[in-house]
Amino acid sequence: MCAVCGIAGLYSPAGMPNPERVDAMRAALVHRGPDEGSTDVFGHCVLGHQRLKVIDLDTGYQPVSNESGDVVAVFNGEAYNFRVLRDELRAHEVRGTGDTPVLPHLYEESGPQFAARLDGMFAVALWDAGRERLVLARDRLGKKPLLWTRLPDGTLAFASELKALLRLPEVRREVELDAIDAYLALQYIPGDRTGLSGIRKLQPGHVLVAEGENEKVEPYWQLEPAEPSTGDEDWLERVRTTVGDAVRKRLVADVPLGALLSGGIDSSVVVALMAEASADPVRTFTVGFADQRYDERSYARAVAARYGTIHEELRIDEGVAATLPRLAAAYDEPLGDEAAFPTFLIAEQARRHVTVALSGDGGDEAFAGYERYIAHRLAARIPATAARAGSAAVRALPGAWREPRSPLHRAARLLDVAAQRPSDRYARLMEVFPLALRRALWTEPARARPTKLEPVRDGVAGLQLLDVATYLPGDLLLKADIATMAHSLELRSPFLDHEVVALGLALPDSLKVHRRAGKVALRRAFASALPAEVAERGKTGFGVPISRWFRSDLREAARDLLATERGWFRPETVRQLLDEHQSGRADHGHRLWCLLMLELWVREHVEAPVLVTAA
């Protein structure tokens, strides 16, 4: 395997790109691959990479080429089926022992659809000199990022992170306000937008083929349910087998390996399977808080004790404001998910001991663990008229909006969702700033647009498909990749194996959600492998005491940063959000975090001076 890297490059149909500009782009990606890197010129195309060594340490260098040298590639990620692929390519001369050298040969056999033969997490840039063609490819679910843009002279520039593209003086730093409205609604920017006009993400499961000044983006894969089973026991056995296989294939590494253990069922299952497959004790890392409502360390300790892991804990009590500049420097796209904060810090702690970590990311999408799936089902059973009346009554109660995890707040949210049109209910469940509040926030109220998140299929599977297409790549995977790669830590997610996701999608609803519990199949399949208190606990999410932070550690920082007037938002609305929250009349912690991270993003990445390189 190549190991996780950072890649960047330029393709200039009308000229020869300056390699010094790719050097500058690589310099912005050193954290993704600090072990080695290079910039290589191939006529109209220049490819750059930074490598983090994990497998094939001595012969896994890049770029890689075919026998004649006219097809070359750089690679970010892992292809877990590399041994099978090397066997299939016996007729070719494939260098080394890892995964990256198979890429040019796969392309020779399969053309731009070669990515469909890869099983793993990846972003690839491949140059076909004979056809003067650049091919970019991204893994099925979007675990590894890849962004691109066209420069004014027709050059196509690409990179693993936005900050690398911003090393190019020609890249416009024009904020796309429609994308910012979507960010305010959802805490992330959905689809292929990035927050800056003209810079796009290559969507998961897609390839981009550029020839001359034209490019074509098309899918090479679409998520479909796995084949059905004959009964519950057959389903559960398939869950055990498929998840177990996904964990084992992610244990291949020539460097220290561990796990991020939250204490939830997903990461606990991963640790249990790692311990079963490993001769040595697993290293586990957990983050927690002094506030017991957000602290899961006791559950993580129970799992660690059961499997004899070498366990470390990180407790976050203070210093939140002091960490913000580092967080802002890492996140070069707007992201309002406050779980990025503890993820960033626990990744830093883990990297002191391991180079690779497994996580439970994707378990909620694969096996239907989100509480909102249950809420969506319940909302459909409440008559809209009764819901509107009930919502108004609950809103009038003291404290209805003060504590997001309180039963009163949850009841108010459920009734509010039930009062919406069926096509709008899931969007309302996901919204941070609802439409009315965004209209009150924007200086131009028409800037606020309704949020469109409508399932294309009935049942829980429709919600899973929607999340896999939107929330997973737009929020969770961006959060995890940036937080871990900022510290040169490779993160592997067994639940995001595409066969695991296809199996979870195919499960009958009775094995997804039962009453108020989700992930029924996963719980039943691994009940005997987990401590009872872990197997039986409900979904809590990776919570952060953000409401308290904005009344203590972040109080002054928020007042100062959010006082900046850019002409986008009404100052009086921002002040109202701050006043209501800090006085305790309402809880706007999540919204304030979104505004804070947006302001820091603008300062750190939009307004920062351009590091000029040679033309």
FENZIZI-V600319 format. One record per backbone hydrogen bond with DSSP energy under -0.5 kcal/mol. CO is the residue of the C=O (numbers start at 0). NH is the residue of the N-H. If there is no record, write none. Layout:
<<CO	NH> <CO	NH>>
This chain:
<<0	54> <2	76> <3	51> <5	49> <6	159> <7	47> <8	157> <9	45> <10	12> <10	155> <11	14> <14	16> <16	18> <17	20> <17	21> <18	22> <19	23> <20	24> <21	25> <22	26> <23	27> <24	27> <25	28> <26	29> <28	31> <28	32> <29	32> <32	50> <35	50> <37	48> <39	46> <41	43> <41	44> <43	11> <44	41> <45	9> <46	39> <47	7> <48	37> <49	5> <50	34> <50	35> <50	52> <53	253> <54	53> <55	59> <63	72> <65	68> <69	128> <69	129> <70	65> <71	126> <72	62> <72	63> <73	124> <75	122> <76	2> <77	79> <77	120> <78	81> <80	84> <81	85> <82	86> <83	87> <84	88> <86	89> <88	91> <91	93> <92	94> <98	101> <99	102> <101	105> <102	106> <103	107> <104	108> <105	109> <106	110> <109	112> <110	113> <111	114> <112	115> <113	116> <114	117> <117	119> <118	79> <118	80> <120	77> <121	138> <122	75> <123	136> <124	73> <125	127> <125	134> <126	71> <126	128> <127	131> <127	132> <131	211> <132	127> <133	209> <134	125> <135	207> <136	123> <138	204> <145	201> <146	158> <147	199> <148	156> <150	153> <154	150> <154	156> <155	10> <156	148> <157	8> <158	146> <160	163> <160	164> <161	165> <163	166> <164	167> <166	168> <167	170> <172	174> <173	196> <174	176> <175	178> <175	179> <176	180> <177	181> <178	182> <179	183> <180	184> <181	185> <182	186> <183	432> <184	431> <186	335> <187	189> <189	192> <191	200> <193	333> <194	175> <195	198> <197	199> <198	193> <199	147> <200	202> <202	205> <204	219> <204	220> <205	137> <206	217> <207	135> <207	209> <208	215> <209	133> <210	213> <213	210> <215	208> <217	206> <230	234> <231	235> <232	236> <233	237> <234	238> <235	239> <236	240> <237	241> <238	242> <239	243> <240	244> <241	245> <242	246> <243	247> <244	248> <245	249> <246	249> <247	250> <248	251> <250	252> <255	354> <255	355> <256	282> <257	357> <258	260> <258	284> <259	261> <263	267> <264	268> <265	269> <266	270> <267	271> <268	272> <269	273> <270	274> <271	275> <272	276> <273	277> <281	283> <281	309> <282	258> <283	311> <284	260> <285	313> <287	315> <289	291> <290	293> <291	294> <293	295> <295	298> <295	299> <296	300> <297	301> <298	302> <299	303> <300	304> <301	305> <302	306> <303	307> <303	308> <304	307> <308	310> <309	283> <311	285> <313	287> <313	315> <314	316> <315	289> <318	322> <319	322> <319	323> <320	324> <322	325> <322	326> <323	327> <324	328> <325	329> <326	330> <329	331> <335	337> <336	339> <337	340> <337	341> <338	342> <339	343> <340	344> <341	345> <342	346> <343	347> <344	348> <345	349> <346	350> <347	351> <348	351> <349	352> <349	353> <354	489> <355	257> <356	491> <357	259> <358	493> <359	362> <361	365> <362	366> <363	367> <363	368> <363	369> <366	518> <367	518> <369	372> <369	373> <370	374> <371	375> <372	376> <373	377> <374	378> <375	379> <377	380> <378	381> <380	382> <382	386> <383	387> <384	388> <385	389> <386	390> <387	391> <388	392> <389	393> <390	394> <391	395> <393	396> <396	399> <398	401> <398	402> <400	586> <402	405> <405	409> <406	410> <407	411> <408	412> <409	413> <410	414> <411	415> <412	416> <413	417> <414	418> <416	419> <420	423> <420	424> <421	424> <423	427> <424	428> <425	429> <426	430> <431	433> <433	437> <434	438> <435	439> <436	440> <437	441> <440	569> <442	444> <443	446> <444	447> <450	452> <452	454> <457	461> <458	461> <458	462> <459	463> <460	464> <461	465> <462	466> <463	467> <464	468> <465	469> <466	471> <469	473> <470	474> <470	475> <471	476> <474	478> <475	479> <476	480> <477	481> <478	482> <479	483> <480	484> <481	485> <483	486> <483	488> <484	487> <487	489> <489	356> <491	358> <491	493> <492	495> <493	496> <496	499> <496	500> <497	501> <498	502> <499	503> <500	504> <501	225> <501	505> <502	506> <507	510> <508	511> <508	512> <510	520> <511	519> <513	516> <516	513> <518	522> <519	523> <520	524> <521	525> <523	526> <525	528> <525	529> <526	529> <530	533> <530	534> <531	535> <533	536> <540	542> <543	545> <544	548> <545	549> <547	550> <548	551> <548	553> <548	554> <551	554> <553	557> <554	558> <555	559> <556	560> <557	561> <559	562> <560	563> <563	565> <567	442> <568	570> <569	572> <569	573> <570	574> <571	575> <572	576> <573	577> <574	578> <575	579> <576	580> <577	581> <578	582> <579	583> <579	584> <579	585> <580	583> <585	587> <587	591> <588	592> <589	593> <590	594> <591	595> <592	596> <593	597> <594	598> <595	599> <596	600> <597	601> <598	602> <599	603> <600	604> <600	605> <601	605> <601	606> <609	611>>
